[in-house]
Structures are given as C-alpha cells and as structure tokens.
Amino acid sequence: MSALKLSIVFFLLFIFHSVNAQKLSLDFYSKSCPSLAKTVKDTTASFISTAPSLAPALLRMHFHDCFVDGCDGSILLNSTGSNTAEKDAIPNLSLRGFQVIDAVKLEVEKKCPGKVSCADILALVARDAVSQIKGPHWNVTLGRRDGKVSRAGQALANLPPAFFNISQLIASFASKGLSVKDLVVLSGGHTIGNSHCSSFTTRIYNFTGRGDADPTMDPNYVKELKKVCRPTDTTTIVQMDPGSSKDFDNDYFSIVKKRRGLFQSDAALLNNPVTKNYIQSHSFNGFDKTFFNDFAVSMQKMGRIGVLTGTAGEIRRVCSVVN
C-alpha cells in the first residue's frame, strides 16, 4: 500500500474513532447511576490497598481491550465451546485483575441494575487504580456499550508485540488514531509493573539466532538479567522499571535513555526524533508534572478508541458473558 493510501486509511480511522467518541460524556450516568464514581473508586481501592501490583495489571487490561475492536469490554468475555476469546490469546494469558472488574460490576449492579457497561467500568477502574498508587488522574468520559464479540485472532492481529520496531509501533498506534507522542507517553506506563522473563529472553540470549544479545541493550544489564532469567524460564518475573516499579514516575524514560528498557519496543523509542526527544526531555529524577499531564491526555484519547454507543452492543449483566 502506498504512503498516500496508508495516510488516508489512518485519517479515516481517526475520524471514525472521533465521531464515536463525541457521544461520550462526563455526566452520562448523572441521573441513571449517580453513585457510580464513588462505588467504583471505593471498590477498586479495597483491592489496590492490599495488592498494589494490580494497578499496572488493570491499566494493561484497559490498553489490551481498547486496541482490539475498540474499548468495548471484549477483553472480559470468556471463551465458549465454539469460540476462543481475546483473554485466551497468547498476548493476554498473563493479564490479571479480572476479579476486580467482577467485584466492581457486582457493586454497581446492586445500586444501578442494567445501567452501566463493563467497558465503562474497566475504563474507570484502570484510572482509579493508577490514581490509587499516586499516579496521574484523568477524566473518563462515559457512555460506552459492551461488545458481543471477542476473538483471540483479533488480539493477535491488533496488539503490538514487544519486538516491534519503531515503524511498526507508529503504524500500530496510528491505526487507532493515536499519535507518535501518544506512543511514547503511553509507553511510559511501563514505569509500573513487572514482566515475565519469556517476554524478553530472546533479546538477551538469542537475538539474531546466533546465541547473541541485542546490541542496543546495555551489556551490563544483559548480564544482570541473565542471572535472573534462564533461556526457557516462563514463570519468573522482573521489574520493568527496576527499583521504582511500584511508583508511577518518569524513571522509565531514564532507563530507556540508558539502554535498559526490557523490550525491543522500549529501545525502539530511541530511533525516532519525536520519541527520542521526549525521552531525553523527561529522563530526570523527581515528580514530572508534564509527563503526568501528557499521560492523562493520551489515556483519554486511548479510552475513546472505537467505542460502541447509542443502541450498538449491549449493557452486560455479567462482564464475562454476553446477555
């Protein structure tokens, strides 16, 4: 496909996302479920207060939902005898926190039965979980409807893998109406959470198939990782932002600048002038108000990808199954 045709496709996709997003509003449930915000916040806090590691997990779940057929809660659906759902696709097997969404939905249904979508609940929970660990807070516009379809193949086709180069990452995000700046800002979400060794062992043990490591990674860091992760290790987890993985800060940009990002997709951000400049501008210690503000803006944009509104989809009674 020519560059012109590709640009037209991305432009049309952006217009599609924007038109749908215009139907969302901050006060969507002001009359039908006025207690929604407090119910979601309190229930989410009851989990995060005892298991803060769920915050990055829930943020990741929201991302994985929105990048596959839009923010429609399809990541929450269970597989059936005739269909393998998104949550059982290989990139989603390590997702955690479904019990939080189920608990919040249960509480919301007690107060406002049949009114609030699982897609909206997921968007709110992700925001509240991050805020609970002193991360950025952003306004979540509401009015999403739940999708009725969830296919594992769509997850494989739409989620950008950890080995993507910068061109592939930019194209992936552009197809969702997200900019190059959104790419580097949302990648900053890797400042919290952990990763399984299996997500990057090829990078440190057999990058080109010759038993070598990725030359773009700090060799000393490669040595450190090899002490923790064996080539066939599928269970051990390591911090994505060593020493600061529980704090939502701008330290991620510092480690990427030092060539210590875990994934190829982290290192790839140094190969574009926009993303590289952002990393260099935000790789300092301390609170970074600009990054927090940028993250809030990008999350708002991401949360509006391909939403279902009006009479499309449904309002699920239980998030894991269609009505």
C-alpha positions in Angstrom: 0.0 0.0 0.0 1.4 3.4 -0.9 2.2 6.0 1.7 -0.7 8.2 0.5 -3.2 5.4 0.7 -1.9 4.4 4.1 -2.3 8.0 5.3 -5.9 8.1 4.0 -6.7 4.9 5.8 -5.3 6.2 9.1 -7.2 9.5 8.6 -10.5 7.7 8.1 -9.9 5.5 11.1 -9.2 8.6 13.2 -12.4 10.3 12.0 -14.4 7.1 12.8 -12.9 7.0 16.4 -13.6 10.7 16.9 -17.2 10.6 15.7 -18.0 7.8 18.2 -16.1 9.4 21.0 -18.2 12.6 20.6 -21.1 10.6 22.0 -19.4 10.0 25.3 -19.8 12.5 28.2 -18.6 13.0 31.8 -22.1 13.1 33.1 -23.6 10.2 31.2 -24.7 8.4 34.4 -25.6 11.5 36.4 -29.3 10.5 36.5 -29.2 6.8 35.9 -26.4 6.0 38.3 -25.3 9.0 40.4 -23.3 6.8 42.8 -21.2 5.3 40.1 -18.0 7.2 40.6 -17.9 6.6 44.4 -18.8 2.9 44.0 -16.1 2.2 41.5 -13.5 4.2 43.4 -14.2 2.6 46.8 -14.4 -1.0 45.5 -11.2 -0.5 43.4 -9.4 1.0 46.4 -10.3 -2.0 48.5 -8.2 -4.2 46.2 -5.3 -1.9 45.4 -4.8 -1.1 49.1 -3.9 -4.7 49.7 -2.4 -5.6 46.3 -1.0 -2.5 44.6 0.6 -4.7 41.9 -3.0 -4.9 40.4 -2.8 -1.3 39.3 -0.4 -1.8 36.4 -2.3 -5.0 35.6 -5.6 -3.2 35.3 -4.0 -0.4 33.3 -2.6 -3.0 30.9 -6.1 -4.7 30.7 -7.7 -1.5 29.6 -5.0 -1.0 26.9 -5.5 -4.5 25.6 -9.2 -4.0 25.5 -9.1 -0.8 23.5 -6.5 -1.9 21.0 -8.7 -4.8 19.9 -12.0 -3.8 18.3 -12.1 -0.6 20.5 -12.9 0.0 24.2 -15.9 -2.4 24.3 -15.1 -4.7 27.2 -14.5 -7.6 24.9 -11.3 -8.5 26.8 -13.6 -9.5 29.7 -15.6 -12.1 27.8 -14.9 -15.8 28.5 -14.2 -18.3 25.7 -17.0 -20.7 24.8 -17.1 -24.2 23.2 -17.2 -22.7 19.8 -15.0 -19.6 20.2 -11.7 -18.7 21.8 -12.0 -15.2 23.3 -9.4 -12.4 23.5 -8.4 -13.2 27.1 -7.2 -16.6 26.0 -5.0 -15.3 23.2 -1.3 -15.7 23.8 -0.6 -11.9 24.5 -3.4 -11.9 27.1 -2.6 -15.0 29.1 -0.7 -13.0 31.6 -3.4 -10.5 32.2 -4.6 -10.2 35.8 -7.3 -8.3 37.7 -10.5 -9.7 36.3 -11.7 -10.3 39.8 -11.6 -6.5 40.4 -13.8 -5.8 37.4 -16.2 -8.5 38.5 -16.4 -7.1 42.1 -16.9 -3.6 40.9 -19.6 -4.7 38.4 -21.4 -6.6 41.2 -21.5 -3.5 43.4 -22.6 -1.3 40.6 -25.4 -3.7 39.7 -26.7 -3.6 43.2 -27.2 0.1 43.0 -27.9 0.6 39.3 -29.0 -2.7 37.7 -28.6 -2.9 34.0 -27.4 0.7 33.6 -23.5 0.7 33.4 -21.5 -1.1 30.8 -18.5 -3.3 31.6 -16.5 -1.2 29.1 -17.1 1.9 31.2 -16.3 0.1 34.4 -13.0 -1.1 33.0 -12.1 2.4 31.9 -12.9 3.8 35.4 -11.2 1.1 37.3 -8.0 1.5 35.3 -8.0 5.2 36.1 -8.8 4.8 39.7 -6.2 2.0 40.2 -3.5 4.2 38.8 -4.6 7.2 40.9 -4.7 4.9 44.0 -0.9 4.4 43.7 -0.4 8.2 43.3 -0.2 8.1 39.5 -1.9 10.6 37.1 -5.7 11.2 37.3 -7.7 11.8 34.1 -11.3 12.4 33.3 -13.1 9.4 31.9 -15.9 10.2 29.5 -18.7 7.6 29.7 -21.4 6.0 27.6 -19.6 3.1 26.1 -21.6 0.0 25.3 -20.3 -3.6 25.6 -19.3 -5.6 22.6 -20.8 -9.0 21.9 -17.8 -10.5 20.1 -14.4 -11.5 21.4 -12.0 -13.4 19.2 -8.4 -14.5 20.1 -7.3 -13.9 16.5 -8.2 -10.2 16.7 -5.9 -9.8 19.8 -3.0 -11.4 17.9 -3.7 -9.1 14.9 -4.0 -5.8 16.8 -1.9 -5.9 19.9 1.7 -4.5 19.2 4.2 -7.1 20.4 7.2 -6.4 22.5 9.5 -7.0 19.5 8.0 -4.3 17.2 10.4 -1.7 15.7 9.6 2.0 15.7 7.9 2.0 12.3 5.6 -0.9 13.3 4.8 0.8 16.6 4.0 4.1 14.9 1.7 2.4 12.4 0.0 0.3 15.1 -0.8 3.4 17.2 -1.8 5.5 14.1 -4.3 2.8 13.1 -6.0 3.6 16.4 -6.0 7.3 16.0 -3.0 7.8 18.3 0.0 10.0 17.6 3.7 9.4 17.9 3.6 11.5 21.1 0.9 9.2 22.4 3.1 6.2 21.7 6.0 7.4 23.8 3.8 8.8 26.5 1.7 5.6 26.9 4.9 3.6 26.8 5.7 5.5 30.0 3.1 3.3 31.6 5.9 0.7 31.8 7.2 2.7 34.8 5.0 0.4 36.9 4.6 -3.3 36.9 6.5 -6.4 36.0 7.2 -8.7 33.1 7.7 -12.4 32.7 11.2 -13.4 31.5 9.7 -15.1 28.5 8.8 -11.7 27.1 12.4 -10.7 26.5 14.7 -13.8 26.9 15.2 -14.0 23.1 16.6 -10.5 23.3 19.3 -11.4 25.8 20.1 -15.0 24.7 19.4 -15.4 21.0 18.6 -12.1 19.4 19.7 -13.0 15.8 19.6 -16.8 16.2 23.3 -17.0 16.9 23.2 -17.1 20.7 23.8 -13.3 21.0 22.2 -10.5 22.8 20.6 -7.4 21.4 23.4 -4.9 20.9 21.2 -2.0 21.6 20.8 -3.1 25.2 23.3 -2.2 27.9 25.6 -5.3 28.1 25.9 -4.9 31.9 22.1 -5.0 32.1 22.1 -8.1 29.9 24.4 -9.8 32.5 22.1 -8.8 35.3 19.0 -10.2 33.6 20.8 -13.5 32.8 21.3 -14.0 36.5 17.6 -14.0 37.0 16.2 -15.4 33.8 17.2 -18.6 32.2 16.5 -19.2 28.5 13.5 -21.3 29.0 12.1 -19.5 32.0 8.4 -18.9 31.7 7.5 -18.1 35.4 10.0 -15.7 36.8 9.0 -12.0 36.7 11.3 -8.9 36.8 10.5 -5.2 37.3 10.1 -3.2 34.2 11.4 -0.2 36.0 14.0 -1.7 38.4 13.9 -0.1 41.9 10.9 2.1 41.0 8.3 -0.3 39.6 5.7 0.5 42.3 5.9 4.2 41.8 4.3 6.0 38.9 7.1 8.4 37.9 9.3 9.3 35.0 12.1 6.9 35.8 11.1 4.8 32.8 12.5 7.4 30.5 15.8 7.4 32.3 16.2 3.7 32.0 15.3 3.7 28.3 17.9 6.5 27.7 20.4 4.3 29.5 19.5 1.4 27.1 18.0 -0.6 29.9 14.4 -0.9 28.7 13.3 -4.5 28.9 11.7 -4.8 25.5 12.7 -4.1 21.9 9.7 -1.8 21.7 11.2 0.3 24.6 14.6 0.5 22.8 12.8 1.4 19.6 11.7 4.7 21.0 15.3 6.0 20.7 15.0 5.5 16.9 12.6 8.3 16.2 13.3 12.0 16.7 9.9 12.8 18.4 10.0 9.8 20.8 13.8 10.2 21.5 13.4 13.9 22.2 10.5 13.2 24.7 12.7 10.6 26.4 15.6 12.9 26.7 13.4 15.7 28.0 11.8 13.6 30.7 14.7 11.5 31.9 15.3 13.1 35.2 14.6 12.3 38.8 11.6 13.7 40.7 8.0 14.5 40.0 7.3 15.2 36.4 4.1 17.2 36.1 4.3 17.5 32.3 4.5 13.7 31.9 1.6 13.2 34.2 -0.5 15.7 32.2 0.5 14.2 28.9 -0.3 10.7 30.2 -3.8 11.9 31.2 -4.4 13.3 27.8 -3.2 10.2 26.0 -5.3 7.9 28.2 -8.3 10.0 27.4 -7.7 9.5 23.7 -7.0 5.8 24.1 -10.2 5.3 26.1 -12.2 6.6 23.2 -10.9 4.2 20.5 -13.7 2.6 18.5 -16.3 2.8 21.3 -19.8 1.5 20.9 -22.5 4.0 21.8 -26.3 4.5 21.4 -28.0 1.2 20.7 -24.9 -0.6 19.5 -23.8 -3.6 21.6 -25.4 -4.1 25.0 -25.1 -3.5 28.7 -23.9 -6.8 30.1 -25.3 -8.1 33.3 -22.2 -10.1 33.9 -18.9 -8.9 32.4 -17.6 -12.3 31.4 -20.6 -13.4 29.3 -23.0 -11.8 26.8 -26.6 -11.4 27.9 
